[in-house]
Structure formats: structure tokens, C-alpha cells
């Protein structure tokens, strides 16, 4: 099968940074699914792995973790999927990645792909959606539905991948007031379309931007953009 991989951690503009290669097709055993990859997405983790993780001498490292595709074979212990199922998942950093025609993945980290999405849309969601969900309901300890006390959520960088999903999750699943930041007119419009109650410009002093909304103190803050630049203002 064809795959995209590397053997040495090179700058992205180096001729050997990523190479087209041919690998043996993997075989599904145990609880693994063999998935025919239809779409993938690229995340910051791909860059970090390529820059910092070199495979053993003579071996190839295949990147890519978010994926959507079709199950083509199942291991003997698989219980939740069958051949032909459309699936999506965020993958496993300890195993070969999804930048290949076929990919092995444990069924326990796989979901049935929603029929309302095409493969490209589905592949764009897993890692960003998981990150947004964990941030809202684990780290910030918001709860689905009505909060115990009035809550106001400031999302710095609401137009990015995680911010876009977080804005929608917060609006659809909670009663918090969502304030998103974006610096360009088109991205500000995008954040409004996603459902943010208020949109402010993070290229301007944040405290002043929040104050002009007249909402009172912010109870929760997520910084997804230039945190080092905004940290002092967030504390203010």
C-alpha cells in the first residue's frame, strides 16, 4: 500500500521531510479494524512528532491520526463494527499513523461516522472536538445544561479549529454566555455564525474589549491563540 512517511526529522522544506513510500498492507487481528482511509486531517501534533521523533534506523514513521474511512477487515475479537462500516477516529500516537491507504486501529477508539458528514468533514473533527470537549467539561468543569451559577466563557481564538468546535459545543450543550475573539472581519463573522453571543477583537486590549460589553466578570477563559501575549490581560 502507498503511504507518506519519513526516516529523519528534517525541516519541512527539505526534500526528504516527507516521502511517498510503499509498505506491506497490515492485517487486522484482535480488536483491530483495517480501515481504508478516505480522508485525513493535519494537526499540530503531526509537526511536533515529525520534528522530535525519529524512527529506528532504517524504519519509516507514518504520520497522521485524525481519519475517516471504511472498514475493510476486522480482527477476531471485534464486536462493534463490521466490514463496510464508515468510521472516524483520532488514532493512537503509539502506532503508525493514518497517512496511508490502509490503517489499523483499535475499535475501542473508533466511532461510527455520522451520515450527515462526508469523509473530509468527518476527518476534520475528531482531535479538535475531543480537545474542545475535554477543555469544557473536564478542565473547566462546566456541566451540560444549566450551570450551578451564571457563567461567562471567553474563548481567545474562537475562529480556529478547536475554538470553532468549542463555541458550538458551549452554545448547544450549556447555558453559558459565550464570548469569542477574532481579529479580522471575516473571522469575526464566522464566530458569530457559530453562535457566540458576543465577538471581540483580540488584537485590541482584552480587558477594554470585555468591559465594553458590560457583562461583568468573566468566569471561565480558554486561550487558544498567542497565550503568552494575552496572559497578563486575561489575569486582569
KEVEXBA-792153 format. One record per atom (N, C-alpha, C): residue number from 1; residue in three letters; atom name; x, y, z. Coordinates in steps of 0.02 Angstrom, whole numbers, m for minus. Atoms other than C-alpha are relative to their C-alpha. Layout:
BEGIN
PT   k   r  a      u      v      w
PT NUM ALA CA      X      Y      Z
...
//
This chain:
BEGIN
PT   k   r  a      u      v      w
PT   1 UNK  N     42    m60      0
PT   1 UNK CA      0      0      0
PT   1 UNK  C     44     62      0
PT   2 UNK  N    m37    m63      1
PT   2 UNK CA     53    180    m26
PT   2 UNK  C     m8     35     68
PT   3 UNK  N      2    m38    m62
PT   3 UNK CA     96    290    123
PT   3 UNK  C     46     60     m6
PT   4 UNK  N    m44    m58     m5
PT   4 UNK CA    179    455    167
PT   4 UNK  C     36     m4     67
PT   5 UNK  N    m38     13    m61
PT   5 UNK CA    320    440    294
PT   5 UNK  C     67     36     m2
PT   6 UNK  N    m67    m29     m2
PT   6 UNK CA    492    498    348
PT   6 UNK  C     46    m47     40
PT   7 UNK  N    m50     38    m37
PT   7 UNK CA    653    421    413
PT   7 UNK  C     43     43     46
PT   8 UNK  N    m39    m47    m40
PT   8 UNK CA    740    575    482
PT   8 UNK  C    m41     63     12
PT   9 UNK  N     35    m62    m16
PT   9 UNK CA    673    731    567
PT   9 UNK  C     34     58    m36
PT  10 UNK  N    m28    m52     43
PT  10 UNK CA    706    862    433
PT  10 UNK  C    m47     61      0
PT  11 UNK  N     44    m58      9
PT  11 UNK CA    642   1041    406
PT  11 UNK  C    m53    m16    m53
PT  12 UNK  N     56     17     43
PT  12 UNK CA    475   1039    316
PT  12 UNK  C     16     13    m74
PT  13 UNK  N    m16    m15     70
PT  13 UNK CA    553   1113    157
PT  13 UNK  C     57    m43    m26
PT  14 UNK  N    m52     47     22
PT  14 UNK CA    686    976    149
PT  14 UNK  C    m31    m52    m46
PT  15 UNK  N     27     47     50
PT  15 UNK CA    665    856      2
PT  15 UNK  C    m21    m66     31
PT  16 UNK  N     16     64    m32
PT  16 UNK CA    659    707    120
PT  16 UNK  C    m44      7     62
PT  17 UNK  N     40    m10    m60
PT  17 UNK CA    547    783    254
PT  17 UNK  C    m58    m49      2
PT  18 UNK  N     54     50      8
PT  18 UNK CA    401    676    191
PT  18 UNK  C     10    m33    m67
PT  19 UNK  N    m12     37     62
PT  19 UNK CA    415    540     60
PT  19 UNK  C    m58    m47    m15
PT  20 UNK  N     48     51     22
PT  20 UNK CA    296    433    m42
PT  20 UNK  C     35    m68      1
PT  21 UNK  N    m30     66     m6
PT  21 UNK CA    332    252      1
PT  21 UNK  C    m53    m54    m10
PT  22 UNK  N     44     58      3
PT  22 UNK CA    259     78    m17
PT  22 UNK  C     14    m45     60
PT  23 UNK  N     m6     43    m58
PT  23 UNK CA    227    m29    137
PT  23 UNK  C    m45    m61     m8
PT  24 UNK  N     46     57      1
PT  24 UNK CA    151   m202    163
PT  24 UNK  C    m67     19     31
PT  25 UNK  N     66    m14    m29
PT  25 UNK CA    m36   m196    195
PT  25 UNK  C     m6    m36     67
PT  26 UNK  N      6     32    m66
PT  26 UNK CA    m68   m228    381
PT  26 UNK  C    m58    m49      2
PT  27 UNK  N     52     51     m9
PT  27 UNK CA   m176   m372    441
PT  27 UNK  C    m35     11     67
PT  28 UNK  N     40    m11    m61
PT  28 UNK CA   m317   m349    567
PT  28 UNK  C     m2    m62     43
PT  29 UNK  N      6     54    m49
PT  29 UNK CA   m306   m458    723
PT  29 UNK  C    m30     29     64
PT  30 UNK  N     26    m23    m64
PT  30 UNK CA   m381   m450    897
PT  30 UNK  C    m59     48     m8
PT  31 UNK  N     54    m49      3
PT  31 UNK CA   m489   m294    916
PT  31 UNK  C     14     55    m52
PT  32 UNK  N    m17    m50     51
PT  32 UNK CA   m410   m202    769
PT  32 UNK  C    m48     m2    m59
PT  33 UNK  N     34     m7     64
PT  33 UNK CA   m503   m137    618
PT  33 UNK  C     52     19    m52
PT  34 UNK  N    m39    m23     57
PT  34 UNK CA   m419   m122    449
PT  34 UNK  C    m44     49    m38
PT  35 UNK  N     40    m53     29
PT  35 UNK CA   m483     43    381
PT  35 UNK  C     31     24    m65
PT  36 UNK  N    m21    m33     62
PT  36 UNK CA   m473    103    202
PT  36 UNK  C     m9     75     11
PT  37 UNK  N      2    m71    m16
PT  37 UNK CA   m428    286    229
PT  37 UNK  C    m28     40    m59
PT  38 UNK  N     30    m43     50
PT  38 UNK CA   m537    408    134
PT  38 UNK  C     20     73      8
PT  39 UNK  N    m19    m69    m13
PT  39 UNK CA   m485    571    218
PT  39 UNK  C     38      3     66
PT  40 UNK  N    m37    m13    m62
PT  40 UNK CA   m363    634    349
PT  40 UNK  C      0     75     13
PT  41 UNK  N    m13    m71    m12
PT  41 UNK CA   m328    800    433
PT  41 UNK  C     69      7     30
PT  42 UNK  N    m67    m14    m27
PT  42 UNK CA   m164    881    486
PT  42 UNK  C     m8     44     61
PT  43 UNK  N      4    m35    m63
PT  43 UNK CA   m143    941    664
PT  43 UNK  C     70     19     25
PT  44 UNK  N    m66    m18    m28
PT  44 UNK CA     m3   1024    765
PT  44 UNK  C     40    m60     23
PT  45 UNK  N    m36     59    m23
PT  45 UNK CA     40    852    835
PT  45 UNK  C     41    m31    m56
PT  46 UNK  N    m38     27     56
PT  46 UNK CA     97    798    661
PT  46 UNK  C     68     35     m6
PT  47 UNK  N    m62    m39      3
PT  47 UNK CA    225    938    657
PT  47 UNK  C     46    m16     58
PT  48 UNK  N    m41     13    m60
PT  48 UNK CA    284    904    835
PT  48 UNK  C     32    m69     m4
PT  49 UNK  N    m28     67      6
PT  49 UNK CA    307    718    802
PT  49 UNK  C     55     m1    m52
PT  50 UNK  N    m50      1     54
PT  50 UNK CA    399    747    638
PT  50 UNK  C     64     35     22
PT  51 UNK  N    m58    m38    m21
PT  51 UNK CA    516    873    719
PT  51 UNK  C     39    m34     56
PT  52 UNK  N    m31     23    m62
PT  52 UNK CA    553    775    877
PT  52 UNK  C      6    m76      8
PT  53 UNK  N     m1     72     m7
PT  53 UNK CA    527    589    849
PT  53 UNK  C     29    m32    m63
PT  54 UNK  N    m32     34     57
PT  54 UNK CA    646    494    736
PT  54 UNK  C    m10    m76      7
PT  55 UNK  N      7     73     m4
PT  55 UNK CA    609    311    694
PT  55 UNK  C     67    m35      7
PT  56 UNK  N    m62     38     m4
PT  56 UNK CA    736    174    722
PT  56 UNK  C     33     m1    m68
PT  57 UNK  N    m39     m2     62
PT  57 UNK CA    873    166    592
PT  57 UNK  C    m29    m47    m52
PT  58 UNK  N     26     40     55
PT  58 UNK CA    806    106    425
PT  58 UNK  C    m75     m9      0
PT  59 UNK  N     73      6     m5
PT  59 UNK CA    624    115    482
PT  59 UNK  C    m34     64    m23
PT  60 UNK  N     40    m57     22
PT  60 UNK CA    486    230    422
PT  60 UNK  C    m50     20     55
PT  61 UNK  N     51    m26    m46
PT  61 UNK CA    374    340    529
PT  61 UNK  C    m56     31    m41
PT  62 UNK  N     58    m25     35
PT  62 UNK CA    199    368    460
PT  62 UNK  C    m38     47     46
PT  63 UNK  N     36    m49    m39
PT  63 UNK CA    112    525    523
PT  63 UNK  C    m75     m6    m12
PT  64 UNK  N     72     m3     11
PT  64 UNK CA    m73    566    534
PT  64 UNK  C    m38    m39     53
PT  65 UNK  N     40     35    m50
PT  65 UNK CA   m200    524    669
PT  65 UNK  C    m75     10    m12
PT  66 UNK  N     71     m9     18
PT  66 UNK CA   m369    602    627
PT  66 UNK  C    m13    m34    m67
PT  67 UNK  N     16     35     62
PT  67 UNK CA   m453    496    493
PT  67 UNK  C    m74    m17     m4
PT  68 UNK  N     66     27     14
PT  68 UNK CA   m615    442    414
PT  68 UNK  C      7    m49    m58
PT  69 UNK  N     m6     49     52
PT  69 UNK CA   m639    289    307
PT  69 UNK  C    m51    m56      6
PT  70 UNK  N     46     57      4
PT  70 UNK CA   m720    120    276
PT  70 UNK  C     36    m63     26
PT  71 UNK  N    m28     62    m27
PT  71 UNK CA   m689    m42    372
PT  71 UNK  C      4    m52    m55
PT  72 UNK  N    m10     51     51
PT  72 UNK CA   m615   m173    255
PT  72 UNK  C     15    m69     29
PT  73 UNK  N    m11     64    m33
PT  73 UNK CA   m569   m309    380
PT  73 UNK  C     m3     12     75
PT  74 UNK  N      5     m6    m73
PT  74 UNK CA   m594   m344    565
PT  74 UNK  C     37    m58     33
PT  75 UNK  N    m31     52    m39
PT  75 UNK CA   m497   m440    696
PT  75 UNK  C    m51    m47     31
PT  76 UNK  N     46     52    m26
PT  76 UNK CA   m571   m596    776
PT  76 UNK  C    m38     22     61
PT  77 UNK  N     33    m21    m62
PT  77 UNK CA   m617   m504    937
PT  77 UNK  C    m42     63     m7
PT  78 UNK  N     39    m61     11
PT  78 UNK CA   m704   m354    858
PT  78 UNK  C    m74    m14     11
PT  79 UNK  N     71     10    m14
PT  79 UNK CA   m883   m333    919
PT  79 UNK  C    m45     57    m23
PT  80 UNK  N     42    m59     13
PT  80 UNK CA   m941   m158    872
PT  80 UNK  C     m3     22    m73
PT  81 UNK  N     m3    m22     70
PT  81 UNK CA   m901   m145    686
PT  81 UNK  C      1    m60    m46
PT  82 UNK  N     m2     52     52
PT  82 UNK CA   m918   m244    526
PT  82 UNK  C     29     29    m63
PT  83 UNK  N    m27    m22     64
PT  83 UNK CA   m844   m237    353
PT  83 UNK  C    m52     44    m36
PT  84 UNK  N     44    m47     34
PT  84 UNK CA   m916    m90    257
PT  84 UNK  C    m22     59     41
PT  85 UNK  N     19    m56    m43
PT  85 UNK CA   m947     22    408
PT  85 UNK  C     43     61    m15
PT  86 UNK  N    m36    m63      6
PT  86 UNK CA   m900    205    387
PT  86 UNK  C     19     24     70
PT  87 UNK  N    m24    m15    m67
PT  87 UNK CA   m793    260    534
PT  87 UNK  C     42     63      2
PT  88 UNK  N    m45    m58    m11
PT  88 UNK CA   m698    408    607
PT  88 UNK  C     33     m8     67
PT  89 UNK  N    m37      8    m62
PT  89 UNK CA   m568    421    744
PT  89 UNK  C     60     46      1
PT  90 UNK  N    m59    m43     m9
PT  90 UNK CA   m419    516    814
PT  90 UNK  C     65    m39      5
PT  91 UNK  N    m61     40      3
PT  91 UNK CA   m295    372    813
PT  91 UNK  C     37     m6     65
PT  92 UNK  N    m40     18    m59
PT  92 UNK CA   m158    319    932
PT  92 UNK  C     73     20    m15
PT  93 UNK  N    m68    m25     12
PT  93 UNK CA     10    409    945
PT  93 UNK  C     53    m54      4
PT  94 UNK  N    m49     53     m8
PT  94 UNK CA     97    245    989
PT  94 UNK  C      2    m48    m59
PT  95 UNK  N      4     45     57
PT  95 UNK CA     51    163    823
PT  95 UNK  C     12     38    m65
PT  96 UNK  N     m7    m35     64
PT  96 UNK CA     83    201    639
PT  96 UNK  C    m61     43    m16
PT  97 UNK  N     53    m48     13
PT  97 UNK CA    m19    348    576
PT  97 UNK  C    m43    m16    m60
PT  98 UNK  N     53     10     50
PT  98 UNK CA   m159    370    452
PT  98 UNK  C     18     24    m70
PT  99 UNK  N    m19    m24     66
PT  99 UNK CA    m61    444    306
PT  99 UNK  C     19    m60    m44
PT 100 UNK  N    m10     61     38
PT 100 UNK CA    m81    280    214
PT 100 UNK  C    m67    m22    m29
PT 101 UNK  N     63     24     31
PT 101 UNK CA   m207    189    105
PT 101 UNK  C    m41    m43     47
PT 102 UNK  N     34     43    m49
PT 102 UNK CA   m248     64    243
PT 102 UNK  C     31     11     68
PT 103 UNK  N    m24    m16    m67
PT 103 UNK CA   m233     84    431
PT 103 UNK  C    m32    m45     52
PT 104 UNK  N     26     40    m55
PT 104 UNK CA   m251    m25    585
PT 104 UNK  C    m15     45     60
PT 105 UNK  N     19    m39    m58
PT 105 UNK CA   m344     48    733
PT 105 UNK  C    m43    m43     46
PT 106 UNK  N     39     37    m50
PT 106 UNK CA   m416    m24    894
PT 106 UNK  C    m72     26     m1
PT 107 UNK  N     70    m20      5
PT 107 UNK CA   m606    m24    884
PT 107 UNK  C    m24     41     59
PT 108 UNK  N     22    m35    m60
PT 108 UNK CA   m616     47   1060
PT 108 UNK  C     10     76     m3
PT 109 UNK  N     m8    m72      8
PT 109 UNK CA   m561    219    999
PT 109 UNK  C    m31     24    m65
PT 110 UNK  N     31    m15     65
PT 110 UNK CA   m668    219    841
PT 110 UNK  C    m74     13     10
PT 111 UNK  N     71    m13     m1
PT 111 UNK CA   m841    290    811
PT 111 UNK  C    m31    m12    m68
PT 112 UNK  N     37      4     63
PT 112 UNK CA   m974    260    680
PT 112 UNK  C     m9     71    m28
PT 113 UNK  N      1    m67     30
PT 113 UNK CA   m965    408    561
PT 113 UNK  C    m72     24    m11
PT 114 UNK  N     67    m25     12
PT 114 UNK CA  m1121    518    558
PT 114 UNK  C    m17      3    m74
PT 115 UNK  N     20     m1     70
PT 115 UNK CA  m1218    503    396
PT 115 UNK  C     m6     69    m28
PT 116 UNK  N      7    m69     23
PT 116 UNK CA  m1235    692    388
PT 116 UNK  C     66     30    m24
PT 117 UNK  N    m66    m26     18
PT 117 UNK CA  m1047    713    358
PT 117 UNK  C     30    m38    m58
PT 118 UNK  N    m40     36     50
PT 118 UNK CA   m939    674    208
PT 118 UNK  C     67    m18     33
PT 119 UNK  N    m62     24    m31
PT 119 UNK CA   m767    596    236
PT 119 UNK  C     46     57     20
PT 120 UNK  N    m44    m56    m17
PT 120 UNK CA   m671    760    231
PT 120 UNK  C    m24     36     62
PT 121 UNK  N     27    m33    m59
PT 121 UNK CA   m787    840    357
PT 121 UNK  C     11    m42     62
PT 122 UNK  N     m8     45    m57
PT 122 UNK CA   m778    689    471
PT 122 UNK  C     72     m2     24
PT 123 UNK  N    m71      3    m19
PT 123 UNK CA   m588    682    467
PT 123 UNK  C     24     63     34
PT 124 UNK  N    m20    m64    m30
PT 124 UNK CA   m577    865    518
PT 124 UNK  C    m20      7     73
PT 125 UNK  N     31    m11    m65
PT 125 UNK CA   m671    838    681
PT 125 UNK  C     32    m35     60
PT 126 UNK  N    m14     38    m62
PT 126 UNK CA   m602    703    799
PT 126 UNK  C     45     35     50
PT 127 UNK  N    m47    m27    m50
PT 127 UNK CA   m449    782    880
PT 127 UNK  C    m22     68     25
PT 128 UNK  N     22    m66    m23
PT 128 UNK CA   m517    960    883
PT 128 UNK  C    m62     m7     45
PT 129 UNK  N     61      8    m40
PT 129 UNK CA   m685    901    950
PT 129 UNK  C     15    m30     69
PT 130 UNK  N    m20     30    m64
PT 130 UNK CA   m606    791   1085
PT 130 UNK  C     33     53     44
PT 131 UNK  N    m35    m52    m38
PT 131 UNK CA   m493    935   1137
PT 131 UNK  C    m50     51     29
PT 132 UNK  N     50    m49    m23
PT 132 UNK CA   m639   1057   1147
PT 132 UNK  C    m44    m29     55
PT 133 UNK  N     43     32    m50
PT 133 UNK CA   m748    934   1243
PT 133 UNK  C     37     m6     67
PT 134 UNK  N    m38      9    m62
PT 134 UNK CA   m612    894   1370
PT 134 UNK  C     13     67     34
PT 135 UNK  N    m12    m66    m30
PT 135 UNK CA   m574   1078   1395
PT 135 UNK  C    m62     26     36
PT 136 UNK  N     62    m27    m29
PT 136 UNK CA   m755   1124   1428
PT 136 UNK  C    m23    m39     61
PT 137 UNK  N     34     40    m51
PT 137 UNK CA   m815    979   1534
PT 137 UNK  C     47    m35     49
PT 138 UNK  N    m49     29    m46
PT 138 UNK CA   m654    914   1613
PT 138 UNK  C     41     55     34
PT 139 UNK  N    m44    m51    m28
PT 139 UNK CA   m532   1058   1635
PT 139 UNK  C    m39     58     31
PT 140 UNK  N     39    m57    m25
PT 140 UNK CA   m659   1199   1655
PT 140 UNK  C    m57    m22     46
PT 141 UNK  N     52     29    m42
PT 141 UNK CA   m785   1084   1740
PT 141 UNK  C    m68     33     m9
PT 142 UNK  N     69    m18     16
PT 142 UNK CA   m936   1156   1653
PT 142 UNK  C    m41    m64     m2
PT 143 UNK  N     43     59      3
PT 143 UNK CA  m1086   1040   1651
PT 143 UNK  C    m49      9    m57
PT 144 UNK  N     52     m6     51
PT 144 UNK CA  m1207   1001   1510
PT 144 UNK  C    m64     27     31
PT 145 UNK  N     62    m30    m25
PT 145 UNK CA  m1366   1101   1528
PT 145 UNK  C     13     62     41
PT 146 UNK  N     m3    m60    m41
PT 146 UNK CA  m1390   1232   1662
PT 146 UNK  C     58     m4     50
PT 147 UNK  N    m56     m3    m47
PT 147 UNK CA  m1238   1285   1764
PT 147 UNK  C    m25     15     71
PT 148 UNK  N     20    m14    m69
PT 148 UNK CA  m1246   1292   1955
PT 148 UNK  C     m4     75     15
PT 149 UNK  N      1    m72     m8
PT 149 UNK CA  m1210   1479   1942
PT 149 UNK  C     11     31    m69
PT 150 UNK  N    m10    m32     65
PT 150 UNK CA  m1210   1603   1796
PT 150 UNK  C     73     m2    m20
PT 151 UNK  N    m68      8     24
PT 151 UNK CA  m1056   1575   1690
PT 151 UNK  C     10     37    m66
PT 152 UNK  N    m18    m34     62
PT 152 UNK CA   m969   1675   1555
PT 152 UNK  C     67    m26    m24
PT 153 UNK  N    m59     33     28
PT 153 UNK CA   m842   1591   1442
PT 153 UNK  C     31     44    m53
PT 154 UNK  N    m38    m37     49
PT 154 UNK CA   m709   1690   1349
PT 154 UNK  C     45    m49    m38
PT 155 UNK  N    m41     43     42
PT 155 UNK CA   m632   1592   1204
PT 155 UNK  C     45     44    m42
PT 156 UNK  N    m48    m40     38
PT 156 UNK CA   m474   1677   1140
PT 156 UNK  C     24    m42    m58
PT 157 UNK  N    m15     39     59
PT 157 UNK CA   m450   1618    962
PT 157 UNK  C    m58    m45    m19
PT 158 UNK  N     60     40     11
PT 158 UNK CA   m628   1561    933
PT 158 UNK  C    m11    m20    m72
PT 159 UNK  N      9     16     71
PT 159 UNK CA   m610   1554    743
PT 159 UNK  C     43    m59    m23
PT 160 UNK  N    m43     56     19
PT 160 UNK CA   m479   1415    743
PT 160 UNK  C    m37    m67      5
PT 161 UNK  N     31     66      0
PT 161 UNK CA   m510   1228    737
PT 161 UNK  C    m33    m17     66
PT 162 UNK  N     28     16    m65
PT 162 UNK CA   m532   1196    923
PT 162 UNK  C    m51     52     21
PT 163 UNK  N     46    m53    m19
PT 163 UNK CA   m613   1365    952
PT 163 UNK  C    m67     m4    m34
PT 164 UNK  N     63      6     38
PT 164 UNK CA   m742   1337    816
PT 164 UNK  C    m45    m54     30
PT 165 UNK  N     40     54    m30
PT 165 UNK CA   m797   1171    892
PT 165 UNK  C    m22     18     70
PT 166 UNK  N     16    m18    m69
PT 166 UNK CA   m790   1237   1070
PT 166 UNK  C    m58     49      3
PT 167 UNK  N     55    m49      2
PT 167 UNK CA   m903   1384   1026
PT 167 UNK  C    m67    m35    m10
PT 168 UNK  N     63     36     14
PT 168 UNK CA  m1034   1266    955
PT 168 UNK  C    m20    m45     57
PT 169 UNK  N     17     44    m56
PT 169 UNK CA  m1023   1141   1097
PT 169 UNK  C    m27     40     59
PT 170 UNK  N     22    m41    m57
PT 170 UNK CA  m1039   1277   1228
PT 170 UNK  C    m70     28    m11
PT 171 UNK  N     66    m28     14
PT 171 UNK CA  m1190   1353   1142
PT 171 UNK  C    m54    m54     m1
PT 172 UNK  N     50     52      8
PT 172 UNK CA  m1278   1190   1104
PT 172 UNK  C    m12    m40     63
PT 173 UNK  N      4     47    m56
PT 173 UNK CA  m1244   1096   1265
PT 173 UNK  C     m2     33     69
PT 174 UNK  N      1    m34    m64
PT 174 UNK CA  m1235   1228   1402
PT 174 UNK  C    m39     66     m5
PT 175 UNK  N     33    m66      0
PT 175 UNK CA  m1315   1392   1455
PT 175 UNK  C     49     56     14
PT 176 UNK  N    m50    m52    m13
PT 176 UNK CA  m1151   1488   1473
PT 176 UNK  C     m5     55    m54
PT 177 UNK  N     m6    m55     48
PT 177 UNK CA  m1131   1658   1390
PT 177 UNK  C     68     m7    m34
PT 178 UNK  N    m61     13     37
PT 178 UNK CA  m1001   1632   1253
PT 178 UNK  C     25     65    m32
PT 179 UNK  N    m33    m58     30
PT 179 UNK CA   m882   1774   1208
PT 179 UNK  C     59    m26    m40
PT 180 UNK  N    m55     23     42
PT 180 UNK CA   m769   1731   1061
PT 180 UNK  C     42     58    m24
PT 181 UNK  N    m43    m52     28
PT 181 UNK CA   m619   1828    998
PT 181 UNK  C     23    m20    m69
PT 182 UNK  N    m28      7     67
PT 182 UNK CA   m561   1852    820
PT 182 UNK  C     23     69    m22
PT 183 UNK  N    m30    m65     15
PT 183 UNK CA   m459   1990    740
PT 183 UNK  C    m18     28    m68
PT 184 UNK  N     17    m24     68
PT 184 UNK CA   m519   2001    559
PT 184 UNK  C    m76     m1    m10
PT 185 UNK  N     72     m3     10
PT 185 UNK CA   m693   2048    498
PT 185 UNK  C    m30    m67    m21
PT 186 UNK  N     28     63     24
PT 186 UNK CA   m716   1882    408
PT 186 UNK  C      0    m54     54
PT 187 UNK  N      0     49    m54
PT 187 UNK CA   m664   1778    559
PT 187 UNK  C    m48     19     56
PT 188 UNK  N     51    m22    m48
PT 188 UNK CA   m772   1884    673
PT 188 UNK  C    m70    m21    m23
PT 189 UNK  N     64     23     27
PT 189 UNK CA   m919   1847    558
PT 189 UNK  C     m9    m75     10
PT 190 UNK  N      1     73     m8
PT 190 UNK CA   m875   1662    565
PT 190 UNK  C    m19    m19     71
PT 191 UNK  N     14     16    m70
PT 191 UNK CA   m877   1659    755
PT 191 UNK  C    m73     16     18
PT 192 UNK  N     71    m16    m11
PT 192 UNK CA  m1047   1745    756
PT 192 UNK  C    m44    m54    m29
PT 193 UNK  N     39     53     32
PT 193 UNK CA  m1113   1615    635
PT 193 UNK  C      0    m64     40
PT 194 UNK  N     m5     61    m42
PT 194 UNK CA  m1053   1478    752
PT 194 UNK  C    m43      5     62
PT 195 UNK  N     47     m6    m56
PT 195 UNK CA  m1165   1550    887
PT 195 UNK  C     24     41     59
PT 196 UNK  N    m24    m39    m57
PT 196 UNK CA  m1056   1658   1001
PT 196 UNK  C    m48     57     15
PT 197 UNK  N     44    m56    m19
PT 197 UNK CA  m1162   1782   1099
PT 197 UNK  C     32     67    m15
PT 198 UNK  N    m36    m62     11
PT 198 UNK CA  m1027   1915   1083
PT 198 UNK  C     67    m17    m34
PT 199 UNK  N    m65      8     33
PT 199 UNK CA   m871   1935    975
PT 199 UNK  C     41     63     11
PT 200 UNK  N    m45    m56    m11
PT 200 UNK CA   m723   2045   1021
PT 200 UNK  C     65    m12    m37
PT 201 UNK  N    m62      1     40
PT 201 UNK CA   m555   2084    940
PT 201 UNK  C     60    m11     46
PT 202 UNK  N    m56     13    m45
PT 202 UNK CA   m405   2002   1024
PT 202 UNK  C     64     37    m20
PT 203 UNK  N    m57    m43     16
PT 203 UNK CA   m286   2119    933
PT 203 UNK  C     m3     66     38
PT 204 UNK  N      9    m59    m43
PT 204 UNK CA   m353   2256   1048
PT 204 UNK  C      6    m21     73
PT 205 UNK  N     m5     18    m71
PT 205 UNK CA   m332   2265   1238
PT 205 UNK  C    m62    m39     23
PT 206 UNK  N     56     44    m15
PT 206 UNK CA   m439   2121   1300
PT 206 UNK  C    m44     27     57
PT 207 UNK  N     39    m24    m57
PT 207 UNK CA   m491   2199   1465
PT 207 UNK  C    m49     54    m22
PT 208 UNK  N     43    m53     24
PT 208 UNK CA   m560   2351   1375
PT 208 UNK  C    m55    m28    m46
PT 209 UNK  N     49     31     45
PT 209 UNK CA   m646   2243   1243
PT 209 UNK  C    m56    m35     40
PT 210 UNK  N     49     34    m41
PT 210 UNK CA   m731   2139   1377
PT 210 UNK  C    m42     51     39
PT 211 UNK  N     36    m49    m41
PT 211 UNK CA   m777   2291   1482
PT 211 UNK  C    m55     35    m39
PT 212 UNK  N     50    m37     40
PT 212 UNK CA   m869   2375   1339
PT 212 UNK  C    m64    m42    m11
PT 213 UNK  N     59     42      7
PT 213 UNK CA   m988   2225   1333
PT 213 UNK  C    m47      9     60
PT 214 UNK  N     42    m11    m59
PT 214 UNK CA  m1050   2269   1508
PT 214 UNK  C    m28    m63     31
PT 215 UNK  N     24     64    m24
PT 215 UNK CA  m1064   2087   1560
PT 215 UNK  C     22    m17     71
PT 216 UNK  N    m27     18    m65
PT 216 UNK CA   m970   2090   1723
PT 216 UNK  C     60    m47     m7
PT 217 UNK  N    m61     41      1
PT 217 UNK CA   m827   1972   1770
PT 217 UNK  C     m8    m64    m41
PT 218 UNK  N     m2     62     38
PT 218 UNK CA   m779   1826   1658
PT 218 UNK  C     16    m57     49
PT 219 UNK  N    m10     56    m47
PT 219 UNK CA   m791   1659   1750
PT 219 UNK  C     47    m54    m28
PT 220 UNK  N    m41     52     30
PT 220 UNK CA   m700   1546   1626
PT 220 UNK  C     35     28    m62
PT 221 UNK  N    m39    m23     57
PT 221 UNK CA   m562   1580   1499
PT 221 UNK  C     37    m59    m32
PT 222 UNK  N    m40     48     38
PT 222 UNK CA   m488   1469   1363
PT 222 UNK  C     42     40    m49
PT 223 UNK  N    m44    m35     47
PT 223 UNK CA   m336   1536   1270
PT 223 UNK  C     27    m49    m51
PT 224 UNK  N    m20     44     55
PT 224 UNK CA   m307   1454   1102
PT 224 UNK  C     44     36    m50
PT 225 UNK  N    m37    m41     48
PT 225 UNK CA   m208   1594   1020
PT 225 UNK  C     47     47     38
PT 226 UNK  N    m50    m46    m28
PT 226 UNK CA    m45   1680   1073
PT 226 UNK  C     m9     11     76
PT 227 UNK  N     12     m5    m72
PT 227 UNK CA    m67   1641   1257
PT 227 UNK  C     51     45     35
PT 228 UNK  N    m51    m40    m32
PT 228 UNK CA     98   1722   1304
PT 228 UNK  C    m14     75     m8
PT 229 UNK  N     17    m70     12
PT 229 UNK CA     36   1885   1229
PT 229 UNK  C    m60     22     42
PT 230 UNK  N     63    m19    m33
PT 230 UNK CA   m135   1880   1314
PT 230 UNK  C     m2    m15     74
PT 231 UNK  N      6     26    m68
PT 231 UNK CA    m92   1804   1483
PT 231 UNK  C    m11     56     51
PT 232 UNK  N      7    m54    m49
PT 232 UNK CA    m71   1967   1579
PT 232 UNK  C    m69     32     m4
PT 233 UNK  N     66    m30      8
PT 233 UNK CA   m232   2036   1505
PT 233 UNK  C    m54    m46     26
PT 234 UNK  N     48     48    m27
PT 234 UNK CA   m325   1877   1550
PT 234 UNK  C     m3      5     75
PT 235 UNK  N     m3     m7    m72
PT 235 UNK CA   m267   1894   1729
PT 235 UNK  C    m34     64     23
PT 236 UNK  N     33    m63    m16
PT 236 UNK CA   m327   2074   1728
PT 236 UNK  C    m75     m5     m3
//
